[in-house]
Amino acid sequence: MNDPYLRFVNSEFGRKLARAAGLPQPAPLERWQPGQQGSVGGPLVVGGGPLAAQAADIGKQLAPQALRFQQATLALDEWLPESSAPVKAVVFDASDLLTTAQLSALPNFFQPLMRHLANHARVLILGRLPDPAADTEGYVSQRALEGFSRSLAKELRDGATAQLLYVDEGAEPQLEGALRFFLSTKSAYISGQVLHLRPAAHAPGDWVRPLAGRRALVTGAARGIGAAIAETLARDGAQLLLVDVPSAQADLDALAQRLGGQSLALDISAADASEQLVKTFGEGLDILVHNAGITRDKTVANLSPDLWDPVIAINLEAPRLITEALFAAGTLRDDARVVLLGSVSAIGGNRGQANYAASKAGLVALAHALAPRLGERGIGISVVAPGFIETRMTEQMPFALREAGRRMNVLGQGGQPQDVAEAVAWLAQPVGGALSGQVLRVCGHSYLGA
């Protein structure tokens, strides 16, 4: 999408002017490209506690060079600031920092690295939460990692990102999927996130096409983010079943034909929508993506029922009814993945969007509520919460609001539909079962909300 400011400050003249005037200089992000090989495009540095050995073994598959730092037991060459190339990725295992005194290991490790990070570097901190009743200081120390990682993410420059991933006992087999995503260009617009990796049953057998043989239903698929999700799921091997409103049938059919999928024109808020989906896709589904949604923006003082009711019906009630119906009918197969498209508005609120924010906050609650019941059959349910994403809708916003939306995040720019699609495709993999009930924000570390 067109972002004149981003183009200007990355031109030769604009770069000089922005530097002289002290203006923000966001870097164009590196995103996954067709044919791209490898996850990490430069040296990977690993250090820290007991999970560092596993991270190093995985890292040797992902990066052209894996190095150790402040970790003498790893069978890797040592990272030396004076002789090594700029660092493209860092994994630090902080899971053994169980006293407040031990937290000093964080600045001791990262301070020497900060001036040697490459553009678009990826930083991943690993933790492990002890039982707060059994080890209060350990629990407090591990939760302190959240403030450190989010602050670190705000200090990084040139498109670099940082995340915190808590890894439960027994969840170690899911770590490779997380590293492959968070250390790659597929996570370009994700930063400052805290996720909790729990034990799950399976791991992909094929990292190139991890969704091969899986049937995926995507609502609101005809255009924008929905179409990007469909394309990305197809790239990863999924067989597509695409749904959108009858007025979008021409675009829907064209997309389905191009991607070798099946299309269905349907209003998901119709009284018989769930029944029609069960009947049409009775052979079974492995992936269910609730992307369809609408906005009807007005302040609460002017929020009439005709602006409130359809937003709740389409954005919240339909995903609940459809998910429960497909689950009850057995159409949603064992070990399936459900991904709900939320919004950062649900987390931080947004003026003039009380209806929309309420509907998206309800989706977060839906994931929390259904995760235990769906988990009995190995089904994972998660929420992807986009921030400002460049779409046809945001192109129509007033200039000032559009520019504010683009700059109100650490990366200083709007995201692309591909950024949301990559997150959805990742959660559709087996690792999604290890993240059930959680929210992943795709917002460039937005200043909106927590």
N, C-alpha and C positions, 0 to 999 in steps of 0.2 A: 504494500500500500504506500501511498505518497506521504512522505514525511520530509518536507522541505528543510526544516531545521537540522534534522539528523544528517541530511546530505550536505548541507552548507558547512557545518562545523567539522565535517570530515573531508572537505576540500582543502587544497593547499592554502588558499587565501583565508577561508573561514576558520581553519585551524589556528592560524596566526592571530586573527582578530579575536577569536574566542579566548585564546590564552592571554592576550593582552588585556582584555576586558574582564577576565575572571568568570566567563560564562561556562556553564556546564558543557562537557564534551563527551556525550555518550558515544560508545563505540558500536558500529554495526555488528550484530551478533553472528557468530558462526553457527549455522544450522546444518542438520544432516542433509546430504546431497545424494542422489541416486548413484550407486556404484562406489560409495565411500567405504573404505576398508579400515578396520580397526576402530577402537573406541577412543583411544587417547593419542593425540597427535604430537607427542613429545615425551620427555622424561616424567616418570611417576616416582614420587618420593613417599616412602612408607616409614612409619615410626609408631612408638607407643607400646601398648600392652599386649596381652595374649592373642588378640584377634589380628595383630599385625602380620603374623606368619601366614594366615589364610589370605589376608588382603594382598600380601606380596606374591603368593602363588597365583592368585587370580590376576594380579597386575601384570605379571610376566606374559600373560596371554593377550592383554589389552594394549600395552604400551611398547614402543620400540626399545625402551630402557627402563628398568625398575631399579631404584636406588634406596638404600636405607639411610636414616638419619637418627642419631641418638638411639640406635637400637643395634647393639653389638651382636646379638644372636642370629640375626637374619643372614642367610647366605646370599647376600647381594653386595655389590660395590657400594662404597660409602658416598653419599652426596657431599660434594665440596663446593662451596659457593664460588671459589675463584677459578674452578676448572670445568664446571658443569654448564650445560646449555640451560636456558630459562626453563623453569619447572612448569609443566603443563597440568599436572594433577598431584594432589596431596591426599593421602589417607592417614589419619592419626587415630589410633585406638586409645581412647580415654576411659575405657571401661574399668580400669583398675585404679582410677583416681577416687578413693573412697574416704578421704579426709579433706578438710578444707585446706590444710597445709599442702597436700599433694596437688591442689589446683594450680600451683605455680608452674607445674609442668606445661601448662597451656602456653603462656607467654614465652617460656624458655624454648619451646619447640618452634612456635610460629614466628617469633620475632626475627630470627636469622633468615627465614624463608621469604618474608614479605617483600623484600626488594628484589627478589629473584624469580618472581612468578611471571610466566608468559602471559600475553594477552589471552583472554578467554580461558584462563586457568579454572580448574575445578578443585574444590576443597571439600572433603567429606570427613567429618568427625564421627567416630563410633563410640557409643556408650552402652551401659547396661544398668538398669534400675534394680537395686535390691529392695527387699521388703522394707517399707518405711518403719514398721513396728519392730522389726528385728535389728535394723541398722539405720538409725535415724541420720547419723552423720553421713553415712555412705549415700543414702537417698538424697539428702540435701546437696551433697557435693555433685552428684550426677545431674540433678536438676539445674545446678548452676551452669552446666554446659549449654543450656538453652540460651541464656543471656549472652554468654561468650560467643556462641556460634552466630547468633543473629547480629550481634555487634560487629563481629569479624566480617560478615557478609556486607555490611554497610561501609566498611573500610576498603574493600577490594575495588579495583579499578579496571578499566579496559575490558568490560564484559565478563570478568571473573565472577564466580558464584561459590557459595558455601552452604552446606546442609549439615544437619545432625541426624544420625540414625541410631536409635536404641535397638540393640540386638538381644532378644531374649535367649536364655538357654534353650537349645534345640532348634533355634532359627538360623543357625549358621549355614545350612544348605541353601538358604534363600539370599545369602549375601552376594553371591556372584551376580544375580539378576539386578540387584540394587546398584552394585558398582558399575555394571555395564551401562546402566541408564544414567546415573548421576555423574559419572566421569566422562560422558560423551556429549556430543553436540545436540543430542536429542533432548537434553534438559536445559537448553540455552536460556529460557526465560523463567527458570525456576531458581529461586535463591532464598536463603533465610528460613528454610523449612525444617520442621522437626517431625520425624515419623518414627513409628514403633514397629519393628519387624518381629513378628511372632511366628512360632512354628507353623508350617503348612506342609501339605502332603506331597506336592510335586514340584519339579523343576523342568524347564523346557528341555527337550531333547535336541532341538535345532535352534541355535541362536540367530541364524539368518532369517528363518521363517518360523518364529516361535508360536504362531497361531495356526499353523497348517492343520487342516482337518477340523477346524472349529467353525461353528455356525454363529454368525453375529447379526443381531437385530439392532439397527440404529434408527431412532426416531428423529424427525426434523432434519432429514438427511439430504434434502435437495440442494441446499446452497450453504455457503459460508462455512462455519465451524463444522456443521453436520457433514457436509461433503468432504471436508478435509479429514474428518474422523474415518469416513468410509474408505477413502483412498489409502489412508495409513494402515487400517486394519487389513485391507486387501493386499497391500505391500507385504505385510507380515504373514500372509497366507490364509486369512480367514475367508470363508464363504459368506457373502453378504445378503442380508434381507433388509431392504431399505423402505422406510415409511415416512410419508409426509402428507400434508393436507391436499385435498383434491385440486386446489388452485395451483399447486406446484407440480402437478403430475408430469408435465412435459419435461421439466428439468430433472425430476426424479427418475423417469424412465430412461432418459439419456444417460444419466450417471450410472444407473444399474446396468444398462447395456454395455457401457464402456468398461465397467469393472467386472462384468460377468456375473452380476448378482440378480436378485429378484426384487421387484418393487410392489408396493401396495399403497394406494392413495386412501388415506384414512384420517379422520379427525379423532385424535386420541382422547379427546374429552367427551366423545359421544357415549351415550349410555351403554351401547353394545360393543364398544371398542375392545375391551378385554376378551369378550367372547369371540370376536372376529379374529383377533391375533392368535388365540388358542387354536381356532379352527384352521387358519391359514398356515400356521407354522407348527402344527401338531407333531411333526417329525422330531422336534426338539431344538433347543437353543443352548449354546455354550457361553455366549456373550450377549448381554443386554445393555445397550447404551441409551439412557434417557437424555437426549439432547434437545428435544423440542421444547420451546419456551417462547413467551411473548413478554413485552413490556407495555405498560399503560401509565406513563409517568404523570403524576400530579401530587402536589402537597396534600397532606391529610385534610386540610381545611376544604379542599376541593375534590376529595376522593369519593366519587359516587359509586353506587353498587355496580353500574355497568363498566366501571374501570377496575373495580376490585375483584368481582366474581370470576371473570374469565382468566385472570392471571393466576388465581389460586387453583382454578379447575385444571388448567393446562400444565402449569409449572409444578404443582404439588400433588393434587388429588389424582391426576391421571397416572403419574409414575407409581404412586402407592397402590392403586387398584390394579394396574397392569402387572406389577411385580408380584403382588400377592396372588393374582389369578394364575399367572404362568407357573408360579411355584406350586400352588395347590393342585394344578392340573398335571404336574410332572413335565410340562413343556420345558421348564428350566431344568436342565439336566444336573446331575450331581457334578460337583467341582466346577460349576459355571461361575462366571464373573458378571456382576452388575455394577455399572458405573453411572452415577448421577451427576449431571452438569449443574453445579451450584454457581456461586459468585462470591467475590470478596464483599459485595454489598451485604450478604448475609452475616458476615463477621463484624464489619465496621459500620454498617448502615450507610445510607446515602440519601441526601435531601431529595424529596420528590419521588422516592422509590420505596415507600413503606410497603406497598403491596408486593412489589418484586422481591424486596429483601425478606419479607415475611415468608414468601413462597420458597425462597432458596434456603433460608434458615430451617424451614420445615424439612427440606431434603437432607440436611445434615442430621437432624433428629431421626429421620427415617432410616438412614444408614446405621445410626447407633442402635435403633430399636430392632431392626431386622437382622443385624449381624449375628447375634447368638442363634436365632432360629434357623437362618439360612446356613450357618456354620455347621449345623448338625448333619448336613449333606455335603459339606465341603465347599459350599458356595460363599464367595467373598463379595462384599458390597462396599463400595468406596465412593467418595465425592471428589470431583475435580472442580476447583473454584477458580475460574479465570478472573483476571483483573481487566485492564483496558486492552482489548484485542481489536486489531485493525480489521474491520468488516465494512460491508455496505452501510450498516446501521450507524457506525461511528463516523463514517464519511459524511453523513448528513447532519452531524452535530454542529452547533455554532462553533466558530473558530476558537474562541477563548476556552470554552469547555473542552474541546477536543485536545487543545494543546496542554491544558492542565491535566487531563487524563493521561496523556502520554508521558508527562514529566514527573508524575507523582509516584515514582518508584525508583529504586536504587539504580537500575539499569538505564533510566532516563529515556525510555521509549515505549511505544506500544508493542504488545506481542502480536504474533501472527497466528492465524487459525492452525497452522502446523504445530505450533507450540502446545496448544490444547490437545490436538490429536495425538501427539507423541506421548503425552501423559496418559491419555485414555488407553492407548495401545499397550503401554507398559503395565497398567493396572489390569488389563485384560489377560495378561500372561499369568502363569502359576503364582508369581510373586504377589499378585493381587490378593490371594487368599491370606497372605501373611500381613496384609495391611487393612483387613476388613474393619469397617466401622470408622475409618479415619478420613481426614480431609487433606488433599494435596492442592496447595494454591499455585496457580500458574499466573504470576502477577509481577514478575521482575522485582520481588521483595517490595511490594507496595507499601506506601506510608499509610494506607487506609486500614484500620483495624490492628489487631495484635500481630 
